[in-house]
Each structure stands twice: as structure tokens, then as C-alpha cells.
């Protein structure tokens, strides 16, 4: 019998509901720094995108910031997020039950966010025991989704071939990275009214459906091999 498929989870928006907090904090900090930004823009344009890339796009629209102001804004944003995550962050509905049902599968987190942010998010929501120290950050390898290298790096660290991995991600950049890495890719599409699942990915609208989706992938794998 082959080993269970390895599950590579995104963090923000997939495991934890941090995106509304992040959108709110960014709207406040960036607007005060001189880059007009409204919270809904994050969900509409920038979900899952690296902070530096968001700032670069806003600077293109509204003008470049002084380096000191830009660095100060990022530091304030990260400090405020750390503080708010400690008391306000919630896990995505259904994720605990899904992880419990998938307990036989090796799994890790592969996120565009800094590792300390991943740790804080998992610790604050009680999800850390599901993953231990199997946490991989784009900042560690200086490669970010949609570049597939973050998922490929995570697979190497987990000792699993890409074709034996399943990416679970809610954002376009993560889904694109999973597909480019040659991995089975599940799109947690919680906003089907405004987001489309790319061809080649599996669309789920709720975490309660994840265990059955992984089971179906295992069945296909068994038939093929």
C-alpha cells in the first residue's frame, strides 16, 4: 500500500481567518502612510499577495514613498497584526474537524507570510499541534507564490515527490503555484460569487468537504498505480 498523500496547506484564509483583520490593518496603516487603500480592495485585488508587492502596486498608482515611511508602515502593520491576531484571530470554520479526519496524512504549512506570523497564527488558534515545526515561509527561501518554488521546497523538506503532494490554498497566487509545481491542487473557494477556480484545480467551498476530496484523490492514485 502506498503512503498517504502529503498535504501542503496555505495559512491565511485557508487555516485561519486572518484576511479581514489584515485588510482592516492595511487600510489604516497604508492610508496614513500616503497610499490610499480601502479594506475591500484586499479581498478584491490582493488576496494572498506579498505585502511588498501590494505596496509596489499602490506606489505605482499614487507615487513612491520615502524609504523611511515605507519601512515604518510595514513595521507598524506587522506589529499591529501580531497584536490583533493574539486576541481576535479565528480558525477557518471546519478546519479542525478536517485535520482530525486527515490525521494519517503528513502535512505542513507553506505560506507567503513570515515564519513568525505563521507561528503566531497557529498558536493563537490552537492549530499548531497539527503541524509542529513543519512550517515553510516564502521569506525563508526568498521565493513567493505564484512562484512554485515554495511548494517544491516544502515537498523536499517533507521528503515527498511533488506528484504525491496536494496543495490546499484559497488564493489565486497559491492555486497557480500549486498547479505550476505539478501538484494536485485544491482551491478553497469561499467566495464563488466573485472568484473562479482555475482549470486543473479542484474547487471546494467549505473545509468540511476536504477529507472526502482527498479520499477521492487517493482512490484515483490507487487506480493509476
VEXDREN-2710 file (C-alpha; in Angstrom, 1 decimal):
% VEXDREN-2710
k/r/px/py/pz
1/UNK/0.0/0.0/0.0
2/UNK/1.4/3.4/-0.9
3/UNK/1.9/6.1/1.7
4/UNK/-0.9/8.7/2.1
5/UNK/-0.7/11.8/0.1
6/UNK/1.2/14.7/1.7
7/UNK/-0.9/17.8/2.3
8/UNK/0.6/21.3/1.8
9/UNK/-1.6/23.9/3.4
10/UNK/-1.6/27.7/2.9
11/UNK/-2.1/29.6/6.2
12/UNK/-4.0/32.9/5.8
13/UNK/-7.5/32.3/4.5
14/UNK/-7.0/28.6/4.4
15/UNK/-6.3/27.6/8.0
16/UNK/-7.0/30.9/9.8
17/UNK/-9.5/33.7/9.0
18/UNK/-6.8/36.4/9.2
19/UNK/-7.6/38.2/5.9
20/UNK/-10.4/40.5/7.3
21/UNK/-8.0/41.6/10.1
22/UNK/-5.2/42.1/7.6
23/UNK/-7.4/44.2/5.3
24/UNK/-8.5/46.4/8.1
25/UNK/-5.0/47.0/9.4
26/UNK/-3.6/47.6/5.9
27/UNK/-6.3/50.1/5.1
28/UNK/-5.4/52.1/8.2
29/UNK/-1.6/51.9/8.0
30/UNK/-1.2/52.4/4.3
31/UNK/-3.7/55.2/4.0
32/UNK/-2.0/57.1/6.8
33/UNK/1.4/56.5/5.1
34/UNK/0.1/58.2/1.9
35/UNK/-1.2/55.2/-0.1
36/UNK/-5.0/55.3/-0.2
37/UNK/-6.3/51.9/0.4
38/UNK/-9.7/50.5/1.4
39/UNK/-10.2/47.2/3.2
40/UNK/-12.4/45.7/0.4
41/UNK/-9.5/46.2/-2.0
42/UNK/-7.5/43.5/-0.3
43/UNK/-10.2/40.9/-0.9
44/UNK/-11.0/42.1/-4.4
45/UNK/-7.4/42.6/-5.7
46/UNK/-4.7/41.4/-3.5
47/UNK/-5.7/38.2/-1.5
48/UNK/-2.6/36.2/-0.8
49/UNK/-0.2/38.7/-2.4
50/UNK/3.1/39.5/-0.7
51/UNK/2.9/42.8/1.2
52/UNK/5.8/44.3/-0.6
53/UNK/4.1/43.7/-4.0
54/UNK/0.9/45.3/-2.8
55/UNK/2.9/48.4/-1.7
56/UNK/4.7/48.5/-5.0
57/UNK/1.4/48.5/-6.9
58/UNK/0.0/51.2/-4.8
59/UNK/3.1/53.3/-5.2
60/UNK/2.8/52.9/-8.9
61/UNK/-0.7/54.3/-8.7
62/UNK/-0.2/57.0/-6.1
63/UNK/3.5/57.8/-6.1
64/UNK/6.6/56.4/-4.4
65/UNK/7.0/56.7/-0.6
66/UNK/10.2/57.7/1.2
67/UNK/12.1/54.6/2.3
68/UNK/11.8/55.5/5.9
69/UNK/8.0/55.9/5.7
70/UNK/7.6/52.7/3.7
71/UNK/9.7/50.7/6.3
72/UNK/7.9/52.3/9.2
73/UNK/4.5/51.4/7.7
74/UNK/5.5/47.8/7.2
75/UNK/6.8/47.6/10.8
76/UNK/3.6/49.1/12.1
77/UNK/1.4/46.8/10.0
78/UNK/3.2/43.7/11.2
79/UNK/3.2/44.8/14.9
80/UNK/-0.5/45.6/14.8
81/UNK/-1.3/42.3/13.1
82/UNK/0.6/40.3/15.7
83/UNK/-1.3/42.1/18.5
84/UNK/-4.7/41.6/16.9
85/UNK/-4.1/38.0/16.0
86/UNK/-3.4/37.2/19.6
87/UNK/-6.9/38.1/20.7
88/UNK/-9.1/38.2/17.5
89/UNK/-8.0/35.5/15.2
90/UNK/-10.2/32.6/14.5
91/UNK/-9.7/29.3/12.6
92/UNK/-11.5/28.8/9.3
93/UNK/-14.8/27.0/10.0
94/UNK/-14.5/23.2/9.8
95/UNK/-10.7/23.1/9.7
96/UNK/-10.2/21.3/13.0
97/UNK/-12.6/18.6/12.0
98/UNK/-11.0/18.2/8.6
99/UNK/-7.5/18.0/10.1
100/UNK/-8.7/15.4/12.6
101/UNK/-10.2/13.3/9.8
102/UNK/-6.9/13.6/7.8
103/UNK/-4.7/12.6/10.7
104/UNK/-2.9/9.8/8.8
105/UNK/-1.7/12.2/6.2
106/UNK/1.7/14.0/6.5
107/UNK/1.1/17.8/6.4
108/UNK/2.8/21.1/6.6
109/UNK/2.2/24.8/6.1
110/UNK/3.6/26.7/3.1
111/UNK/2.8/30.4/3.3
112/UNK/3.9/33.6/1.7
113/UNK/4.0/35.2/5.2
114/UNK/6.9/35.4/7.5
115/UNK/7.5/32.4/9.7
116/UNK/6.9/34.3/12.9
117/UNK/3.5/35.3/11.6
118/UNK/2.6/31.7/10.7
119/UNK/3.6/30.6/14.2
120/UNK/1.6/33.3/15.8
121/UNK/-1.5/32.5/13.7
122/UNK/-1.3/28.8/14.5
123/UNK/-0.6/29.3/18.2
124/UNK/-3.4/31.9/18.6
125/UNK/-6.0/29.5/17.1
126/UNK/-4.7/26.3/18.7
127/UNK/-3.8/24.7/15.3
128/UNK/-0.1/24.5/15.9
129/UNK/-0.2/20.8/17.2
130/UNK/-1.4/19.7/13.8
131/UNK/1.7/20.9/12.1
132/UNK/4.5/21.2/14.7
133/UNK/7.5/22.9/13.2
134/UNK/6.7/21.9/9.6
135/UNK/6.2/25.5/8.6
136/UNK/7.7/26.9/5.4
137/UNK/7.8/30.6/4.5
138/UNK/8.5/32.4/1.3
139/UNK/10.7/34.8/3.3
140/UNK/13.0/31.9/4.3
141/UNK/13.8/31.0/0.7
142/UNK/13.0/34.4/-0.7
143/UNK/10.6/33.0/-3.2
144/UNK/6.9/33.7/-3.1
145/UNK/3.7/32.3/-4.7
146/UNK/2.8/32.3/-7.5
147/UNK/6.3/31.0/-7.9
148/UNK/6.0/27.3/-7.4
149/UNK/9.3/27.0/-5.6
150/UNK/7.8/27.5/-2.1
151/UNK/5.7/24.4/-2.5
152/UNK/8.6/22.5/-4.2
153/UNK/10.8/23.5/-1.2
154/UNK/8.2/22.2/1.2
155/UNK/7.9/18.9/-0.6
156/UNK/11.6/18.4/-0.5
157/UNK/11.7/19.2/3.2
158/UNK/8.9/16.7/3.8
159/UNK/10.7/14.1/1.7
160/UNK/7.8/13.7/-0.7
161/UNK/7.8/13.9/-4.5
162/UNK/5.7/16.7/-6.0
163/UNK/3.3/14.2/-7.6
164/UNK/2.5/12.8/-4.1
165/UNK/1.5/16.2/-2.8
166/UNK/-1.8/18.0/-2.5
167/UNK/-1.8/21.8/-2.2
168/UNK/-4.7/23.3/-0.3
169/UNK/-4.9/27.1/-0.9
170/UNK/-7.6/29.7/-1.0
171/UNK/-5.9/32.4/-3.1
172/UNK/-5.3/32.7/-6.8
173/UNK/-1.5/33.0/-6.3
174/UNK/-1.4/29.8/-4.3
175/UNK/-3.5/27.8/-6.7
176/UNK/-1.3/29.0/-9.6
177/UNK/1.8/28.0/-7.6
178/UNK/0.4/24.5/-6.8
179/UNK/-0.5/23.8/-10.4
180/UNK/2.8/25.1/-11.7
181/UNK/4.6/22.8/-9.2
182/UNK/2.8/19.8/-10.8
183/UNK/0.9/19.0/-7.6
184/UNK/-2.8/18.2/-7.1
185/UNK/-4.3/21.5/-6.1
186/UNK/-7.5/22.1/-4.1
187/UNK/-8.9/25.6/-4.3
188/UNK/-10.8/26.5/-1.1
189/UNK/-13.1/28.9/-2.9
190/UNK/-15.1/30.6/-0.2
191/UNK/-16.2/33.4/-2.5
192/UNK/-17.6/31.6/-5.6
193/UNK/-19.7/34.6/-6.4
194/UNK/-16.6/36.6/-7.3
195/UNK/-13.8/34.1/-7.7
196/UNK/-13.3/31.4/-10.4
197/UNK/-11.4/28.2/-9.8
198/UNK/-8.6/27.8/-12.4
199/UNK/-8.7/24.9/-14.8
200/UNK/-6.9/21.9/-13.3
201/UNK/-7.7/22.7/-9.7
202/UNK/-10.5/21.2/-7.6
203/UNK/-13.0/23.7/-6.2
204/UNK/-14.3/23.3/-2.6
205/UNK/-16.5/25.8/-0.9
206/UNK/-16.2/24.6/2.7
207/UNK/-13.5/22.8/4.7
208/UNK/-15.9/20.1/5.7
209/UNK/-15.6/18.8/2.1
210/UNK/-11.8/18.5/2.3
211/UNK/-11.5/14.9/3.7
212/UNK/-13.7/13.4/1.0
213/UNK/-11.9/15.3/-1.7
214/UNK/-8.5/14.0/-0.5
215/UNK/-10.1/10.5/-0.3
216/UNK/-11.2/10.7/-3.9
217/UNK/-7.6/11.7/-4.9
218/UNK/-6.3/8.7/-3.0
219/UNK/-8.7/6.4/-4.9
220/UNK/-7.6/7.8/-8.3
221/UNK/-4.0/7.3/-7.2
222/UNK/-4.7/3.7/-6.3
223/UNK/-6.3/3.1/-9.7
224/UNK/-3.4/4.6/-11.6
225/UNK/-0.8/2.7/-9.7
END
